[in-house]
Amino acid sequence: MANAVPVDTSPEVMLAFYRRLYPFKSIFNWLNHEHAPTRLFTHREFAFTLQGDVYLRYNSFNNADELKKQVCQLNPTRFEIGPVYSARPKDKKTARPGMFNPLKRELVFDIDMTDYDPVRTCCSGADICRRCWAFISAAVQVLHTSIREQFGYENLLWVYSGRRGIHLWISDEEAMGLTDDQRKALVNWMTVIHGGSESSKRLNVRLNGRHLPPSLQTAVEHLATIFSELVLSDQDVFASQEGYEALLEQIPDSEVVSKLRTKWNADPSRSSEDKWLDLKSQAKKYEKGSAQRATLTAAMEDIILHYTYPRIDAEVSKHRNHLLKAPFCVHPKTGRVCVPVDPQRMDEFDPESVPTVGQLLKELDTASKPGGAEGGVHHSDWERTSLKPYVDMLDKHSLRLMEQVRLEKRGKDVSW
């Protein structure tokens, strides 16, 4: 991503953003699940990062207006959302010993582009482009489907991090109530590639060392197409000697490895697609049903998973008291807003098209100002900017949560 253009995230710009554009009411509805304040909001921790990296934890508020007032007073560079505690976080110091514990928390996932450095060729580090964003896109599609089908969770909110990653917030009641041990078990089950894994590390995901779990078998069938387009064609990951040596390390048949290495060393210009076809040809030389062919076929499936399966930062997901950046914060390096993303349209999402705080304020300045109101106290100024479709996405998600709570309460009333 071209981040060479200076971005203005000065205190003055951020204060204008919080006063006029940040959708506090929408954030409240999403976290609270009801219109009137509940413990899901009043006992929720907010943490603020101020200018100069001052960090303030254990803040809590009664409603959206209180949150907005405090944010505008502190003018943080960003703020984070934590768990719902047994007591109000602002009362932590006066709580009796043992009476201040995290009770609920969205199940969260974090996928960072830097964890794909071993398998992407277009960018590295903090840089991203539309080409390598395809790794994140594939991860979202796989995780979204897998979580819904394996665990039955429905309320999934995907949020672009503003620079090089994406966050997932799951707000289903059952997910909110998971203990740390349950979260750890769930994440371990979901993890195939650990974030930051070395590219040559072989996977160990097969049942009895032979068969993929059904969920991974379904995923690999979908990812095979992405692997061909993204890894082989676009990224051409195996073009370099370093790239194809990493591939050879994942092939368990030493005879096949030797033949392929000799062929590829003799023809340095051979493309990744050609090298993958070479591997397929070697597998087909063994008889159908033979142990050697089965071993190579399994290795090829594992390689597809290795290069395209989601790389989750497991530590983010395992603990209820972990804090995660709030949606619609501004990334200080790019100036981009952390906006929700539609998982069904990930292929269309371009991180470089996400609005920046400077762009939004310019849009607001050029828009008409009904009534000539001063000071930007409007709650819906974002409606007059390109932030609107993203806030609408969160509002739609929140309405679904609220409707579920309403139906659940009505059910309880009827049974009573």
N, C-alpha and C positions, 0 to 999 in steps of 0.2 A: 504494500500500500504506500502510496506517495505521501509521506508525512513531512516532507521538507517545507511545505507551506506553513508559515507561522500561524499558530492558533491562539486566539485570545481567550484565556480562561482567568482573566484578572478578577480580583474581588468585586470590582464594580460590575463586570459582566455577569458573574455568578449571582450576585444579589438581584440584578434585574431578572435573571432567569428564574430564581426561586420566587420572587414576588409576582411575576406575571405569567410564567409558563409551566412551572412544575405542577403536575396534577395530584395535589395532596389528597383531595377527596377520593379520587380513583384508587390511590394507594391504600387509603383507609378502608374502602369497601372491599378491596381484595384481601386484605389481612384480617378484617373483622368478620366477614361472611354474613353480616346483617347491617341494617341501616343504623340502629341504635348501638352505641358502644358496648362491647362485651369484653370479657377478659382476654380474648384473642388479640385485642388491641391495647387495652389499658394496662395489661401485664406483660406487654411485649417490650423487648429491649431494642433500643436504637443506639448506635454508636456513631460519633461524629469525628471526622478527620479535619482539623482546622489548618489554616495556613501555618507553615513551619512544622508540619507533621505532629502537631499536638493531637492526642487521641483521647476522646471522652467517651467512656462506656457507661452502661447502666442508666440510660435516660429512658423515661417512659412518659406517656401523655394520655389524656382523657379522650381526646378527639382529634380530628384532622386540623382544626383551627389552631389548637395548642402546638401541634407538631410544626405547622407552618410558621407560627410566631417564633418558635425557638430556632428553626432553621434560618429564618431571616435575620435573627439576632446574632447567631453564631457565624452565619455565612460559611459553612464548611466547604472544603474542596470536594467532598463526597460524604455520604453517610451509608451505614450498613444496617441490616435488619437481622436480629437474633431470635432467640426462642421466646416462648411465653413462659414466664416463671410463676412459681407458687405465690409470690408476693410481687408487688409493683417494683420493678428494678430501681426506681428512684429512691425506694425505701430500703434498699439492700443493707445499708449500714446499721439500720435500726431493727432489722429482722432478727428474730431469735435464732440461735445456732441450730442448724439443720432444717430451718424453715424457709430457706431460699434455694429452690432447686428448679432446673428446667423441666417443664412438664410436656410441652408440645412444641413442634417445629415442623415446618414444611420439610419434606424429604427433598434434598437439593443435590444436584450434580453439576460439576464444572468440567468443561472440556476446553483445553488451551491449545492453541495452534503450535506452540513451541514443543509440545510433546510429539509432534509429527516431524520434527526436524530430521530424524534419521531416515524418513521415507519421503520427504518432499525435496524437490530440486530447484524450484523457482524462487523460493525465499527462505530465510532462516531467522531465528530469534524473534524479535517483536514485529517484524515485517509480515504482511499478508497481502494477497492479491486475490482476484476472483478465481484464479486457477487453483491455488492451494486451499481456498475456502471450500472447494468441493470435498475435501476430507471432512470438514466440519458438517457439511450438508449430508454426507453419507452417514456420519455418526448420529445426527439428529433423526434421520429417517429410521435407522435401525433401532435406536434406543426408544423412540416414541412408540413404535410398533411393539417392541419387546416388552416394555413396561406395562402397556395396556393389556397385552395378551397374557403375560405370565402372572401379573399381580392384580389385574382388574382395575388399576387406577385410571381415573378419567380426567381429573382436573390438572392438566399439565400446562405450565406456562413456560415457554422458551424465551429467553431474553439475551440479546446480543450484548457483549460486555463492553462495547465501545472501542475495542481495539483488535484483539486477536483471539477471542474465544466466545463461548456461549454458556449460559447458565440455564438450568432447568429447576423450576420450583413445582413441587407436587403438593396440592392442598387437600387431597382427599382426607376425610376424618381419620381413617385407619392409618394412612401414611403419617399424618401429623402426630399420632400417638405412639409411633414406634420408639422403642428404647434404643439406647446406643448399641447394645449387643445385637438387636434385631436389624438395625441399620447396617452394622458391620457385616452381618451374615448376608443381607440382601445385596450389598455392594460387592462383596467377595464373589457371590454367585454371578453377578453381572459382569465382573471384570475378566477380560480375556487378555488384553494388553495393558500392563501397568503404565501410567503416564511416565514418559522418560525412559522406557525400556530400550535396551540396546537393540538395534535392528536385526542382529544376527541370532537373537535368542529364540530357540524353538519353543513352540507352544506346548502346554501340557493340559489339554482341555478334553481329552477323549475318555469316554467311559470304558473302563477295563483296557485302556490303551488302544482301543480299536474304533469305537463309534462316537461321533459327535452327539451331544445332547440334542433332542429335537429342535429346541429353540435356535441353537447354533447352525443346525443343518438348514433350517429355513433361512437364516440370515446369510449363510454362505452362498445360497442359490441367488439371492438378490444382489449380494456384493460381487459376485463373479462378473457381472456386467460392468459395475462401477470400476472394478479392478482393471478390466480390459481398457476402458475409456480413460480412466484417470492415471493409474499407475504405469500401464504399458505405453499408451499412446501419448497422453498429454505430458505427464511428468518424466516419462522415459527413464524410470528409476534404475534400470539395470544396464544402462548404456555405458557407464564408466566401469573401470575394473573394480573399484571399491563397491559399486552397486551390485555387480554380478557376483562378486565374492560373498557378499552378504546373502545373496540368494542361494549360492551353492552350499553355504553353511547350514541351510535349513533342509537340505536333501539328504536323507539317511542312507542312500545307496552309494557307497564309495566308488563303485565301478562307473555308475552314471555320472557322478561328479567329475571323475577323471576325464571321461570322454568330452563332457561339456566344456570343462576348463580348457582342454587342448583346442577345441574348436573355436572358442570365443577368444582365446589369446591370439590365435592365428588370424582372426578377423575382427579387429578392434571397432570397426564401424557398424557392426551388427546391432540392430535395434532391439529394444526390450521386447517388442512383439515377436520378433524372429527368435529371440532367445527362449521365450515362453513356449513357442511352437517346437523348438528343439527339445525342450524338456518333455512336452507332450509326446513327441515322437519316440523318445526313449522309453516312456511308460508303455506305449503301444507295442513295443518290441517284445514285451512279456505277454504270455498267454492270458486271456480273460480268465478271471477267477484265481489266478496265481497269487501267492503271498507277495511276490515282488511288485506286481502291478497294483495290488491293493495298498501296499505301503507307499508307493509313489503317488497314487491318487490321493491318499490321505494327506501326504505331505503337501501336495499342491493346494488342497483345501485349506490347510493350516497357513500356507503362505498367503492365500487370498485374505484370510481373517487377519493375519499379522499386519498386512499393509493397509487394510481398509476398515477394520472393526474399531468402534469408538475407544479412544484412549481417555479413560476417566481418571480424574484426580481424586482417588478414593478417600483421602483424609478429609476432604471437604464434606463428604456425605455421611461419615461415620458418627459424628458427634452432634447432639442436639444444640450444644452451646456454641457451635460454629457460627460466625457472622458472615453474611454475604452482602455484597454491594446492592443497594436498592435499585429496582428498575427506574429508569428515567434520570439517574444521575449522569453527570457529564464526565467523560474520561479526560483527565487533565492534559494528557499528551496529544490526543487527537482532536479534542473539543467535541467529539461525537457523543450523542445521547445514547444511553443504554436502553434500547427500544425492544419491545416484544417482537417476536418473529413467528410467522405462520409456518408450522412444521410441514403443512401440505404444499407449501410454495417455496421450500428451501432452495430449490434449483434456480429460482428467480431472484433470490436475495443477493444483493451486492453490498458488502459492508462499506464500500466507498460512497454509496448513495445515501447512507444514513445522515440525517440532518445534523449539522453542528450547532452549537449554542449561538455562535455569531450569526449564522445563516437565519436561525429562527428569530432572533431579535431584529434583524433587518426586515424580515417578512412582516413582523409585528409593526414595525415603524411605518412601513409602506401601506399597511392595511388601514382601513378607516377606523376611527376611534369614536364609537357611538357615545354621544353625550359629552364628549370631551373630558372623560374621567381622568383624573390626575393620579399619579402614584402607582398605577398598575395593580389595583387591588382585585381586579376581576378574577373570578374563579375559572373562567372559560376562555381566557385569551388564547390558549393553545388551539382552540377551535379555528382560529384565523391563520393558522400556520400549517406547515407540512408535518407537524407533530400529531395532528388530529387523527389520522388513520391508526397510529400506534396506540394512542390513548383509547380510541374506540375499541381496539382489540382487547386491551386490559379490561375495559368496562364490560364488554360482552362476556369475558371470562368470569368476572366478578358476579354478574347477574346470574350466571349458571350456578355458582356457589351459593348465592343467596336463595335461589329457587330450591335447591336441594335441602337447605336448612329449613326453609318454610314448609316443604312437603314432609320432612321428617318430624317437625313439631306438630303439624296437623295430624299425622299418623299417631303420634303419642297421645294427642288429645282425644282422638277417636277411641283408641284402645282403653283410655282412662274412663 
